[in-house]
Amino acid sequence: MLSAQFRPWHIPLFLAKYGWLHVTRRPVLVHFEVTLRCNARCGFCDYWKTPSDARHDEVQSFADAARFFNPMMITFTGGEPLLRRDLEDLVAGVDAAVGLKYTTLITHGGMLTAERAVSLNRAGIHQFNISLDYLDGRHDQARAIPGLTARIMDTIPAMQAKGVSAIRFNTVIKDDNLGEMMPLVHRAAELGVGVNFSVYTDFKNGNATHRLGAAHLAELDAIIDELLAYKRRRRGVITSSDAYLESIPRWVRGQLAKPCESGIRTIHIDPVGHVKRCPDFPTDFHWREWTSYEPIKCDRCFYACRGEAQAPLRWSRVQDVFA
């Protein structure tokens, strides 16, 4: 979904670039993992175990890689990207290297301030994605950051007051937060932000605690139906595509037969410039040695980066963009 910084006439340009990237088998979305360090302690992720001295090996620019791939969408992620004090320089370098693009930042929000958001927005970040899985203290506990939820709720209006309006919740659907989906949507609507959904996987470190299974299917089906009904009534709050949401119960049931196209439409570049097809796969080569990937028979995750990259371009997706 485009931010207010773009105009309707940008949409055909983005569609044309999407078509060119698809025909030339170049990634539509490039994730720049600017660091694997993190100051949260999420149970599903081991990035917090990355030693602090790993910062000495982190590259000082991703501009050449961005220029080489020339993607339509760019995400700065981690780890926690705000641990990079030079993040604005990294963003500005990539922004100057690529013409038409949409750039987002994924953060847990614990270090985000309105002032830093303005600085990053000026450097080239169009959209801020803040992780939020619960509306109460469970989110603080899950990230091991006391007061995190309240901080996020205070920071968003402060960002908006300074003109930063493209803000999304990144919400992971788990076994114990299914009842939080619609309350999160309603809170997002109240705040004037959006919600991107993804689905939990144990692929990162083997922690299956929150993985959805057969016992959750009835509730999951009902929640997905409710989310889709909400989208039909009011587009622009739930920013996940209809196709992705519809596919989540099928993935939980093991009914997705299509090979994963990670590495084709989306890639990850790690902090030292090496490419991996998926955030949870090992690296394969330096970006300068780029070799096109082929689809892989893997069904261990159904992250949004996979599901959205493979989602068909329906009219409902165009409606989402205009909304």
Short mmCIF file of the C-alpha atoms (twelve columns), coordinates in Angstrom:
data_MODEL
# 
_entry.id   MODEL 
# 
loop_
_atom_site.group_PDB 
_atom_site.id 
_atom_site.type_symbol 
_atom_site.label_atom_id 
_atom_site.label_alt_id 
_atom_site.label_comp_id 
_atom_site.label_asym_id 
_atom_site.label_seq_id 
_atom_site.Cartn_x 
_atom_site.Cartn_y 
_atom_site.Cartn_z 
_atom_site.pdbx_PDB_model_num 
ATOM 1   C CA . MET A 1   0.000   0.000   0.000   1 
ATOM 2   C CA . LEU A 2   1.470   3.331   -1.043  1 
ATOM 3   C CA . SER A 3   1.895   6.183   1.410   1 
ATOM 4   C CA . ALA A 4   0.495   9.685   0.916   1 
ATOM 5   C CA . GLN A 5   3.870   10.737  -0.507  1 
ATOM 6   C CA . PHE A 6   2.847   9.058   -3.763  1 
ATOM 7   C CA . ARG A 7   0.130   10.021  -6.230  1 
ATOM 8   C CA . PRO A 8   -2.257  7.913   -8.357  1 
ATOM 9   C CA . TRP A 9   -0.085  8.444   -11.439 1 
ATOM 10  C CA . HIS A 10  2.722   6.565   -9.710  1 
ATOM 11  C CA . ILE A 11  0.659   3.365   -9.782  1 
ATOM 12  C CA . PRO A 12  1.032   2.588   -13.527 1 
ATOM 13  C CA . LEU A 13  4.754   3.281   -13.176 1 
ATOM 14  C CA . PHE A 14  5.003   0.767   -10.334 1 
ATOM 15  C CA . LEU A 15  2.974   -1.755  -12.341 1 
ATOM 16  C CA . ALA A 16  5.304   -1.331  -15.310 1 
ATOM 17  C CA . LYS A 17  8.365   -1.818  -13.126 1 
ATOM 18  C CA . TYR A 18  6.760   -4.872  -11.517 1 
ATOM 19  C CA . GLY A 19  6.191   -6.341  -14.980 1 
ATOM 20  C CA . TRP A 20  9.790   -5.671  -16.016 1 
ATOM 21  C CA . LEU A 21  11.201  -7.280  -12.859 1 
ATOM 22  C CA . HIS A 22  8.911   -10.280 -13.312 1 
ATOM 23  C CA . VAL A 23  9.910   -10.811 -16.951 1 
ATOM 24  C CA . THR A 24  13.630  -10.424 -16.203 1 
ATOM 25  C CA . ARG A 25  13.371  -12.684 -13.111 1 
ATOM 26  C CA . ARG A 26  14.775  -10.022 -10.816 1 
ATOM 27  C CA . PRO A 27  13.626  -9.658  -7.204  1 
ATOM 28  C CA . VAL A 28  10.675  -7.325  -6.740  1 
ATOM 29  C CA . LEU A 29  11.515  -6.929  -3.038  1 
ATOM 30  C CA . VAL A 30  14.981  -6.746  -1.485  1 
ATOM 31  C CA . HIS A 31  15.350  -6.940  2.294   1 
ATOM 32  C CA . PHE A 32  18.501  -5.307  3.608   1 
ATOM 33  C CA . GLU A 33  19.342  -6.905  6.954   1 
ATOM 34  C CA . VAL A 34  21.464  -4.043  8.211   1 
ATOM 35  C CA . THR A 35  22.314  -5.873  11.451  1 
ATOM 36  C CA . LEU A 36  21.588  -9.200  13.111  1 
ATOM 37  C CA . ARG A 37  21.975  -7.622  16.554  1 
ATOM 38  C CA . CYS A 38  18.825  -7.047  18.583  1 
ATOM 39  C CA . ASN A 39  18.000  -5.770  22.063  1 
ATOM 40  C CA . ALA A 40  14.706  -7.680  22.312  1 
ATOM 41  C CA . ARG A 41  14.633  -11.298 23.448  1 
ATOM 42  C CA . CYS A 42  11.869  -12.887 21.417  1 
ATOM 43  C CA . GLY A 43  11.326  -16.586 22.053  1 
ATOM 44  C CA . PHE A 44  10.909  -17.384 18.350  1 
ATOM 45  C CA . CYS A 45  14.139  -15.696 17.261  1 
ATOM 46  C CA . ASP A 46  17.808  -15.960 18.265  1 
ATOM 47  C CA . TYR A 47  19.064  -12.659 16.849  1 
ATOM 48  C CA . TRP A 48  19.452  -11.316 20.396  1 
ATOM 49  C CA . LYS A 49  22.270  -13.844 20.799  1 
ATOM 50  C CA . THR A 50  24.335  -12.088 18.109  1 
ATOM 51  C CA . PRO A 51  27.452  -10.700 19.841  1 
ATOM 52  C CA . SER A 52  27.751  -6.928  19.992  1 
ATOM 53  C CA . ASP A 53  31.143  -6.982  18.271  1 
ATOM 54  C CA . ALA A 54  29.428  -8.251  15.102  1 
ATOM 55  C CA . ARG A 55  28.872  -4.569  14.323  1 
ATOM 56  C CA . HIS A 56  32.506  -4.335  13.228  1 
ATOM 57  C CA . ASP A 57  31.764  -6.563  10.221  1 
ATOM 58  C CA . GLU A 58  28.605  -4.763  9.113   1 
ATOM 59  C CA . VAL A 59  28.939  -3.053  5.738   1 
ATOM 60  C CA . GLN A 60  28.844  0.734   5.592   1 
ATOM 61  C CA . SER A 61  26.672  0.959   2.475   1 
ATOM 62  C CA . PHE A 62  24.087  -1.087  0.583   1 
ATOM 63  C CA . ALA A 63  23.858  1.427   -2.257  1 
ATOM 64  C CA . ASP A 64  25.776  -0.633  -4.830  1 
ATOM 65  C CA . ALA A 65  23.653  -3.708  -4.133  1 
ATOM 66  C CA . ALA A 66  20.487  -1.642  -4.400  1 
ATOM 67  C CA . ARG A 67  21.643  -0.169  -7.711  1 
ATOM 68  C CA . PHE A 68  22.448  -3.643  -9.039  1 
ATOM 69  C CA . PHE A 69  19.066  -5.182  -8.212  1 
ATOM 70  C CA . ASN A 70  17.009  -2.004  -8.789  1 
ATOM 71  C CA . PRO A 71  13.994  -3.442  -6.927  1 
ATOM 72  C CA . MET A 72  10.516  -1.988  -6.725  1 
ATOM 73  C CA . MET A 73  10.278  -2.515  -2.972  1 
ATOM 74  C CA . ILE A 74  13.002  -2.204  -0.337  1 
ATOM 75  C CA . THR A 75  12.838  -3.145  3.325   1 
ATOM 76  C CA . PHE A 76  15.375  -2.278  5.989   1 
ATOM 77  C CA . THR A 77  15.260  -4.919  8.667   1 
ATOM 78  C CA . GLY A 78  17.411  -6.818  11.147  1 
ATOM 79  C CA . GLY A 79  17.821  -7.753  13.916  1 
ATOM 80  C CA . GLU A 80  16.775  -4.348  15.139  1 
ATOM 81  C CA . PRO A 81  17.808  -1.847  12.451  1 
ATOM 82  C CA . LEU A 82  17.618  1.142   14.803  1 
ATOM 83  C CA . LEU A 83  20.722  -0.191  16.540  1 
ATOM 84  C CA . ARG A 84  22.601  1.132   13.515  1 
ATOM 85  C CA . ARG A 85  23.509  4.717   14.379  1 
ATOM 86  C CA . ASP A 86  24.323  5.267   10.720  1 
ATOM 87  C CA . LEU A 87  20.951  3.964   9.539   1 
ATOM 88  C CA . GLU A 88  20.030  7.303   7.968   1 
ATOM 89  C CA . ASP A 89  23.216  7.171   5.877   1 
ATOM 90  C CA . LEU A 90  22.424  3.614   4.768   1 
ATOM 91  C CA . VAL A 91  18.875  4.594   3.812   1 
ATOM 92  C CA . ALA A 92  19.953  7.751   1.989   1 
ATOM 93  C CA . GLY A 93  22.532  5.822   -0.016  1 
ATOM 94  C CA . VAL A 94  19.971  3.276   -1.168  1 
ATOM 95  C CA . ASP A 95  17.406  6.004   -1.817  1 
ATOM 96  C CA . ALA A 96  19.825  7.776   -4.164  1 
ATOM 97  C CA . ALA A 97  20.765  4.529   -5.922  1 
ATOM 98  C CA . VAL A 98  17.264  3.408   -6.944  1 
ATOM 99  C CA . GLY A 99  14.727  5.485   -8.835  1 
ATOM 100 C CA . LEU A 100 11.157  4.256   -8.512  1 
ATOM 101 C CA . LYS A 101 10.765  2.303   -5.287  1 
ATOM 102 C CA . TYR A 102 8.815   2.016   -2.037  1 
ATOM 103 C CA . THR A 103 10.947  1.763   1.090   1 
ATOM 104 C CA . THR A 104 9.903   0.413   4.472   1 
ATOM 105 C CA . LEU A 105 11.516  -0.123  7.866   1 
ATOM 106 C CA . ILE A 106 10.688  -2.985  10.239  1 
ATOM 107 C CA . THR A 107 11.321  -2.317  13.942  1 
ATOM 108 C CA . HIS A 108 10.130  -3.551  17.322  1 
ATOM 109 C CA . GLY A 109 9.564   0.109   18.163  1 
ATOM 110 C CA . GLY A 110 11.383  0.164   21.461  1 
ATOM 111 C CA . MET A 111 14.006  2.601   20.162  1 
ATOM 112 C CA . LEU A 112 11.776  4.538   17.793  1 
ATOM 113 C CA . THR A 113 11.055  8.194   18.550  1 
ATOM 114 C CA . ALA A 114 9.158   10.772  16.549  1 
ATOM 115 C CA . GLU A 115 12.398  12.634  15.932  1 
ATOM 116 C CA . ARG A 116 14.193  9.543   14.628  1 
ATOM 117 C CA . ALA A 117 11.192  8.742   12.435  1 
ATOM 118 C CA . VAL A 118 11.350  12.204  10.864  1 
ATOM 119 C CA . SER A 119 15.083  11.802  10.277  1 
ATOM 120 C CA . LEU A 120 14.602  8.419   8.617   1 
ATOM 121 C CA . ASN A 121 11.649  9.662   6.597   1 
ATOM 122 C CA . ARG A 122 13.789  12.462  5.214   1 
ATOM 123 C CA . ALA A 123 16.513  9.933   4.392   1 
ATOM 124 C CA . GLY A 124 14.083  7.853   2.320   1 
ATOM 125 C CA . ILE A 125 11.876  5.641   4.494   1 
ATOM 126 C CA . HIS A 126 8.305   5.811   3.210   1 
ATOM 127 C CA . GLN A 127 6.661   3.438   5.682   1 
ATOM 128 C CA . PHE A 128 7.347   2.369   9.267   1 
ATOM 129 C CA . ASN A 129 6.310   -1.169  10.262  1 
ATOM 130 C CA . ILE A 130 6.162   -1.702  14.025  1 
ATOM 131 C CA . SER A 131 5.835   -5.222  15.411  1 
ATOM 132 C CA . LEU A 132 2.743   -5.653  17.606  1 
ATOM 133 C CA . ASP A 133 1.187   -9.028  18.426  1 
ATOM 134 C CA . TYR A 134 -0.936  -8.124  21.477  1 
ATOM 135 C CA . LEU A 135 -2.499  -4.976  22.879  1 
ATOM 136 C CA . ASP A 136 -1.537  -5.648  26.485  1 
ATOM 137 C CA . GLY A 137 1.434   -6.661  28.601  1 
ATOM 138 C CA . ARG A 138 1.807   -9.948  26.752  1 
ATOM 139 C CA . HIS A 139 3.556   -8.063  23.973  1 
ATOM 140 C CA . ASP A 140 6.062   -6.596  26.446  1 
ATOM 141 C CA . GLN A 141 6.689   -10.102 27.789  1 
ATOM 142 C CA . ALA A 142 7.057   -11.631 24.329  1 
ATOM 143 C CA . ARG A 143 9.701   -9.064  23.361  1 
ATOM 144 C CA . ALA A 144 11.190  -8.849  26.887  1 
ATOM 145 C CA . ILE A 145 11.003  -5.050  26.745  1 
ATOM 146 C CA . PRO A 146 9.044   -3.610  29.701  1 
ATOM 147 C CA . GLY A 147 6.594   -0.869  28.729  1 
ATOM 148 C CA . LEU A 148 7.004   -1.542  25.000  1 
ATOM 149 C CA . THR A 149 3.299   -1.569  24.116  1 
ATOM 150 C CA . ALA A 150 2.620   1.730   25.874  1 
ATOM 151 C CA . ARG A 151 5.687   3.246   24.228  1 
ATOM 152 C CA . ILE A 152 4.441   2.236   20.772  1 
ATOM 153 C CA . MET A 153 1.019   3.736   21.469  1 
ATOM 154 C CA . ASP A 154 2.633   7.014   22.576  1 
ATOM 155 C CA . THR A 155 5.116   7.164   19.716  1 
ATOM 156 C CA . ILE A 156 2.609   6.759   16.888  1 
ATOM 157 C CA . PRO A 157 0.624   9.968   17.572  1 
ATOM 158 C CA . ALA A 158 3.907   11.822  18.094  1 
ATOM 159 C CA . MET A 159 5.122   10.618  14.682  1 
ATOM 160 C CA . GLN A 160 1.868   11.635  13.048  1 
ATOM 161 C CA . ALA A 161 2.037   15.069  14.672  1 
ATOM 162 C CA . LYS A 162 5.367   15.578  12.909  1 
ATOM 163 C CA . GLY A 163 3.962   14.525  9.537   1 
ATOM 164 C CA . VAL A 164 4.978   10.848  9.463   1 
ATOM 165 C CA . SER A 165 1.730   9.134   8.512   1 
ATOM 166 C CA . ALA A 166 2.616   5.836   6.802   1 
ATOM 167 C CA . ILE A 167 2.714   3.524   9.811   1 
ATOM 168 C CA . ARG A 168 1.755   -0.151  10.025  1 
ATOM 169 C CA . PHE A 169 1.502   -2.759  12.734  1 
ATOM 170 C CA . ASN A 170 3.305   -5.970  11.780  1 
ATOM 171 C CA . THR A 171 1.235   -8.630  13.529  1 
ATOM 172 C CA . VAL A 172 2.172   -12.308 13.703  1 
ATOM 173 C CA . ILE A 173 -0.814  -14.657 13.980  1 
ATOM 174 C CA . LYS A 174 -0.120  -17.158 16.792  1 
ATOM 175 C CA . ASP A 175 -1.974  -19.810 18.697  1 
ATOM 176 C CA . ASP A 176 -2.697  -17.487 21.624  1 
ATOM 177 C CA . ASN A 177 -3.543  -14.192 19.924  1 
ATOM 178 C CA . LEU A 178 -6.300  -15.173 17.484  1 
ATOM 179 C CA . GLY A 179 -8.769  -13.252 19.631  1 
ATOM 180 C CA . GLU A 180 -6.565  -10.162 19.332  1 
ATOM 181 C CA . MET A 181 -6.797  -9.858  15.541  1 
ATOM 182 C CA . MET A 182 -9.944  -7.749  15.303  1 
ATOM 183 C CA . PRO A 183 -9.116  -5.638  18.389  1 
ATOM 184 C CA . LEU A 184 -5.743  -4.883  16.765  1 
ATOM 185 C CA . VAL A 185 -7.503  -3.886  13.541  1 
ATOM 186 C CA . HIS A 186 -9.890  -1.621  15.428  1 
ATOM 187 C CA . ARG A 187 -7.029  -0.015  17.360  1 
ATOM 188 C CA . ALA A 188 -5.152  0.538   14.113  1 
ATOM 189 C CA . ALA A 189 -8.219  2.215   12.611  1 
ATOM 190 C CA . GLU A 190 -8.529  4.461   15.676  1 
ATOM 191 C CA . LEU A 191 -4.893  5.486   15.375  1 
ATOM 192 C CA . GLY A 192 -5.018  5.961   11.616  1 
ATOM 193 C CA . VAL A 193 -2.475  3.241   10.841  1 
ATOM 194 C CA . GLY A 194 -2.572  -0.078  9.001   1 
ATOM 195 C CA . VAL A 195 -2.021  -3.731  9.906   1 
ATOM 196 C CA . ASN A 196 0.141   -6.238  8.022   1 
ATOM 197 C CA . PHE A 197 -0.416  -9.841  9.066   1 
ATOM 198 C CA . SER A 198 1.999   -12.755 8.947   1 
ATOM 199 C CA . VAL A 199 1.754   -16.234 10.426  1 
ATOM 200 C CA . TYR A 200 3.941   -17.824 13.065  1 
ATOM 201 C CA . THR A 201 6.510   -20.451 12.158  1 
ATOM 202 C CA . ASP A 202 9.052   -22.386 14.194  1 
ATOM 203 C CA . PHE A 203 11.550  -22.213 11.318  1 
ATOM 204 C CA . LYS A 204 13.756  -19.590 12.984  1 
ATOM 205 C CA . ASN A 205 14.867  -21.537 16.046  1 
ATOM 206 C CA . GLY A 206 12.614  -24.570 16.396  1 
ATOM 207 C CA . ASN A 207 10.300  -23.030 19.013  1 
ATOM 208 C CA . ALA A 208 6.910   -24.492 18.104  1 
ATOM 209 C CA . THR A 209 5.156   -22.982 21.141  1 
ATOM 210 C CA . HIS A 210 2.936   -20.625 19.160  1 
ATOM 211 C CA . ARG A 211 2.495   -22.593 15.955  1 
ATOM 212 C CA . LEU A 212 -1.071  -22.996 14.728  1 
ATOM 213 C CA . GLY A 213 -2.387  -26.529 14.346  1 
ATOM 214 C CA . ALA A 214 -5.531  -28.578 13.875  1 
ATOM 215 C CA . ALA A 215 -6.957  -27.469 17.236  1 
ATOM 216 C CA . HIS A 216 -6.991  -23.847 16.053  1 
ATOM 217 C CA . LEU A 217 -8.481  -24.294 12.596  1 
ATOM 218 C CA . ALA A 218 -12.111 -23.501 13.407  1 
ATOM 219 C CA . GLU A 219 -11.176 -20.282 15.201  1 
ATOM 220 C CA . LEU A 220 -8.636  -19.404 12.512  1 
ATOM 221 C CA . ASP A 221 -11.188 -19.868 9.715   1 
ATOM 222 C CA . ALA A 222 -13.640 -17.617 11.549  1 
ATOM 223 C CA . ILE A 223 -11.012 -14.922 12.149  1 
ATOM 224 C CA . ILE A 224 -9.860  -14.923 8.531   1 
ATOM 225 C CA . ASP A 225 -13.478 -14.619 7.375   1 
ATOM 226 C CA . GLU A 226 -13.934 -11.674 9.737   1 
ATOM 227 C CA . LEU A 227 -10.763 -9.963  8.500   1 
ATOM 228 C CA . LEU A 228 -11.812 -10.380 4.858   1 
ATOM 229 C CA . ALA A 229 -15.315 -9.086  5.611   1 
ATOM 230 C CA . TYR A 230 -13.783 -6.044  7.290   1 
ATOM 231 C CA . LYS A 231 -11.601 -5.447  4.226   1 
ATOM 232 C CA . ARG A 232 -14.623 -5.532  1.952   1 
ATOM 233 C CA . ARG A 233 -16.323 -2.902  4.086   1 
ATOM 234 C CA . ARG A 234 -13.282 -0.723  4.688   1 
ATOM 235 C CA . ARG A 235 -10.132 -0.998  2.633   1 
ATOM 236 C CA . GLY A 236 -6.960  0.676   3.774   1 
ATOM 237 C CA . VAL A 237 -6.643  -0.572  7.361   1 
ATOM 238 C CA . ILE A 238 -5.763  -4.247  6.776   1 
ATOM 239 C CA . THR A 239 -2.923  -4.019  4.277   1 
ATOM 240 C CA . SER A 240 -2.405  -7.760  3.777   1 
ATOM 241 C CA . SER A 241 -3.795  -8.936  0.450   1 
ATOM 242 C CA . ASP A 242 -7.003  -10.931 0.299   1 
ATOM 243 C CA . ALA A 243 -5.118  -13.751 -1.401  1 
ATOM 244 C CA . TYR A 244 -2.555  -14.005 1.390   1 
ATOM 245 C CA . LEU A 245 -5.170  -14.028 4.141   1 
ATOM 246 C CA . GLU A 246 -7.205  -16.670 2.309   1 
ATOM 247 C CA . SER A 247 -4.115  -18.884 2.008   1 
ATOM 248 C CA . ILE A 248 -3.182  -18.896 5.712   1 
ATOM 249 C CA . PRO A 249 -5.694  -21.629 6.737   1 
ATOM 250 C CA . ARG A 250 -4.619  -23.673 3.711   1 
ATOM 251 C CA . TRP A 251 -0.987  -23.484 4.843   1 
ATOM 252 C CA . VAL A 252 -1.908  -24.555 8.363   1 
ATOM 253 C CA . ARG A 253 -3.792  -27.512 6.847   1 
ATOM 254 C CA . GLY A 254 -0.782  -28.421 4.685   1 
ATOM 255 C CA . GLN A 255 -2.710  -27.785 1.486   1 
ATOM 256 C CA . LEU A 256 -0.313  -25.445 -0.312  1 
ATOM 257 C CA . ALA A 257 1.211   -27.343 -3.201  1 
ATOM 258 C CA . LYS A 258 2.955   -24.512 -5.059  1 
ATOM 259 C CA . PRO A 259 6.759   -24.401 -4.630  1 
ATOM 260 C CA . CYS A 260 8.149   -21.472 -2.680  1 
ATOM 261 C CA . GLU A 261 9.460   -18.663 -4.874  1 
ATOM 262 C CA . SER A 262 11.662  -17.059 -2.246  1 
ATOM 263 C CA . GLY A 263 14.849  -15.937 -3.909  1 
ATOM 264 C CA . ILE A 264 12.985  -15.166 -7.106  1 
ATOM 265 C CA . ARG A 265 10.604  -12.353 -6.206  1 
ATOM 266 C CA . THR A 266 12.167  -11.544 -2.852  1 
ATOM 267 C CA . ILE A 267 15.675  -11.907 -1.419  1 
ATOM 268 C CA . HIS A 268 17.509  -11.024 1.772   1 
ATOM 269 C CA . ILE A 269 20.962  -9.436  1.892   1 
ATOM 270 C CA . ASP A 270 22.694  -9.893  5.227   1 
ATOM 271 C CA . PRO A 271 24.853  -7.338  7.095   1 
ATOM 272 C CA . VAL A 272 28.028  -8.322  5.249   1 
ATOM 273 C CA . GLY A 273 26.475  -8.351  1.770   1 
ATOM 274 C CA . HIS A 274 25.680  -12.027 1.308   1 
ATOM 275 C CA . VAL A 275 22.418  -13.194 -0.257  1 
ATOM 276 C CA . LYS A 276 19.958  -15.722 1.103   1 
ATOM 277 C CA . ARG A 277 16.724  -16.722 -0.512  1 
ATOM 278 C CA . CYS A 278 14.788  -16.589 2.766   1 
ATOM 279 C CA . PRO A 279 15.433  -14.972 6.172   1 
ATOM 280 C CA . ASP A 280 15.771  -18.403 7.740   1 
ATOM 281 C CA . PHE A 281 18.018  -20.001 5.108   1 
ATOM 282 C CA . PRO A 282 21.835  -19.783 5.140   1 
ATOM 283 C CA . THR A 283 23.553  -17.385 2.765   1 
ATOM 284 C CA . ASP A 284 24.569  -18.634 -0.675  1 
ATOM 285 C CA . PHE A 285 26.884  -16.050 -2.222  1 
ATOM 286 C CA . HIS A 286 27.864  -12.384 -2.156  1 
ATOM 287 C CA . TRP A 287 25.454  -10.141 -4.037  1 
ATOM 288 C CA . ARG A 288 28.175  -9.380  -6.605  1 
ATOM 289 C CA . GLU A 289 28.111  -13.092 -7.512  1 
ATOM 290 C CA . TRP A 290 24.332  -13.110 -7.967  1 
ATOM 291 C CA . THR A 291 22.872  -16.251 -9.501  1 
ATOM 292 C CA . SER A 292 19.154  -16.577 -10.113 1 
ATOM 293 C CA . TYR A 293 17.313  -18.932 -7.800  1 
ATOM 294 C CA . GLU A 294 14.825  -21.593 -8.805  1 
ATOM 295 C CA . PRO A 295 11.604  -22.420 -6.907  1 
ATOM 296 C CA . ILE A 296 12.131  -24.722 -3.963  1 
ATOM 297 C CA . LYS A 297 9.871   -27.344 -2.452  1 
ATOM 298 C CA . CYS A 298 9.713   -25.951 1.072   1 
ATOM 299 C CA . ASP A 299 6.653   -25.384 3.198   1 
ATOM 300 C CA . ARG A 300 8.214   -24.620 6.571   1 
ATOM 301 C CA . CYS A 301 6.925   -21.058 6.714   1 
ATOM 302 C CA . PHE A 302 4.212   -18.885 5.330   1 
ATOM 303 C CA . TYR A 303 5.650   -15.483 6.133   1 
ATOM 304 C CA . ALA A 304 4.024   -12.545 4.416   1 
ATOM 305 C CA . CYS A 305 7.206   -12.035 2.356   1 
ATOM 306 C CA . ARG A 306 6.548   -15.440 0.796   1 
ATOM 307 C CA . GLY A 307 2.765   -15.304 0.630   1 
ATOM 308 C CA . GLU A 308 2.514   -11.776 -0.723  1 
ATOM 309 C CA . ALA A 309 5.255   -12.323 -3.301  1 
ATOM 310 C CA . GLN A 310 3.308   -15.280 -4.689  1 
ATOM 311 C CA . ALA A 311 -0.151  -13.717 -4.372  1 
ATOM 312 C CA . PRO A 312 -1.858  -13.059 -7.721  1 
ATOM 313 C CA . LEU A 313 -2.428  -9.459  -8.772  1 
ATOM 314 C CA . ARG A 314 -6.198  -9.250  -8.276  1 
ATOM 315 C CA . TRP A 315 -8.425  -6.183  -8.492  1 
ATOM 316 C CA . SER A 316 -8.738  -6.295  -4.690  1 
ATOM 317 C CA . ARG A 317 -4.994  -5.668  -4.471  1 
ATOM 318 C CA . VAL A 318 -5.338  -2.603  -6.684  1 
ATOM 319 C CA . GLN A 319 -8.136  -1.427  -4.387  1 
ATOM 320 C CA . ASP A 320 -5.793  -1.858  -1.419  1 
ATOM 321 C CA . VAL A 321 -3.177  0.325   -3.086  1 
ATOM 322 C CA . PHE A 322 -5.659  3.092   -3.903  1 
ATOM 323 C CA . ALA A 323 -7.084  2.916   -0.364  1 
# 
